[in-house]
Amino acid sequence: MRIHKVRPDISVLSDSLEVPGIGHLPVNAFVLLAAEPVVVDTGLGLPDRNFLETVGSVVDPADVRWIWLTHPDRDHTGGIFDLLAAAPRARLVTTFLAVGIMSCERPLPLDRVYLLNPGQTLDVGDRTLTGFRPPLFDNPATVGFFDDRSGVCFSSDCFGGPLTGADLAEGDDVGALDPEDLRAAQLLWASVDSPWVQNVDVGRFLDSFRPLRDREPELILSTHLPPAQGITGSMIDTLSSAAGSSPFVGPDQAALEQMLAGFEPSGGGHGGGH
């Protein structure tokens, strides 16, 4: 995982995952060095990622007071139990539904949980974090937030987009992309991650962007996009146009068999007897 600061008090822990047929998907977590430090999401759970070590290079885990889980998908929960163990005074900010979802695999310690719904706030010492439901999401437990001190928006999956390579996916700023490439990536991700958007009432969908339009955050930090500085308006315009779009349709079994047929055989067994 790469680490870069986007504000003196905000670090991005950037990673990515190649998704065949789609591209390289950024997978970010964040550290907010508030008076009571906050870790936002906990990355991928793949065995070669040491999330706790990465967090430890930004903040001593023992000093972490809050872990904000934007939703309980596995690309957000990879290091959650390791971090809870290393941060004994930290509370896990999440929703009632997210606790239920996670109980199907490994229950959360309920005495460590702090339930917060969209519209509610959390005081972290020197600032207030205000929860909101992003306009696009793939999990009904999703809650992003606005940092009322810095004005930064943490948007969870919303505004994400698969990119053409790991270097771009783990980049310091999405401004490195051509605006049309960014637009195409975000609309693709909307169709993949939020396929329900094809059926929405357009007026109500546009209303869901009001918290973003009202606050006009200068910086948006999405789990699935490099930091987006100074382009909030254009990104809102892009996602607003997603209403009624056709959902992504992935490869079927015939396509999978064709892909497998193109793979080279694994090593071993080439000699003898043929």
Secondary structure, DSSP 8 states (H G I E B T S, - for coil): -EEEEEETTEEEEEEEEEETTTEEEEEEEEEE--SS-EEE------TT--HHHHHHTTS-GGG--EEE-S---TTT-TTHHHHHHH-TT-EEEE-HHHHHHHTTTS---GGGEEE--TT-EEE-SS-EEEEE--SS-SSTT--EEEETTT--EEEETTT---BSSHHHHT-S-GGGS-HHHHHHHHHHHHHHH-GGGGGS-HHHHHHTTHHHHHH--SEEEETTS--EES-HHHHHHHHHTTTT--------HHHHHHHHHTS---SS--SS--
